[in-house]
Amino acid sequence: SVLDKYLNYQVSNNRRFKQLPFEKFLSTFSYSLKINSEVAKKHLEKNFLNRMTNQHIGSNSLSIIFQMLRRITEFDNRYISPVKSYLNENMENFVKDISEQDLTKSITGIIELSKSKLSEEALNLLKVGKNQLKSKIENKNNQVTSIESIVRGLLAVDKAIDNRISNELIASL
């Protein structure tokens, strides 16, 4: 198939493939699973599982990473455990990313996690990152969109997970 040939070429071109940003790799794996899961697993699953044991090095695309992890775990329940481990092991690194990126991207990333079987990890991220999120809200710093959209995002998280922390953050607005 075309996907098989494409992935065979991309993965065998090790230098280029290893330079692929994490969020791009996750997108490739996620979409490949939907196109042809056998081919995707043949070429990318081992790499995906290996990356789930690595330390998160930082990204300005947390919402994309969390969205792709949600889609991958929804596609195959076997990926839930390694993804949960990855998220839990890297919680502090994700909080650092939250402190360095736009508030709305942080909120959408947490919403992506809360929509899935990773909602417990979304709640943990909200708990661990509460002070950073609160500080960003109080400073109204680095925002591209309105406070109303942040509230809508936090309320969306509330529907999926514990609302105590979201209520505290909304109250700080």
Secondary structure, 3 states (H helix, E strand, C coil): CHHHHHHHHHHHCHHHHHCCCHHHHHHHHHHHHHHCHHHHHHHHHHHHHHHCCCCCCCCCCHHHHHHHHHHHHHHCHHHHHHHHHHHHHCHHHHHHHHHHCCHHHHHHHHHHHHCCCCHHHHHHHHHHCHHHHHHHHHHCCCCCCCHHHHHHHHHHHHHHCCCHHHHHHHHCC
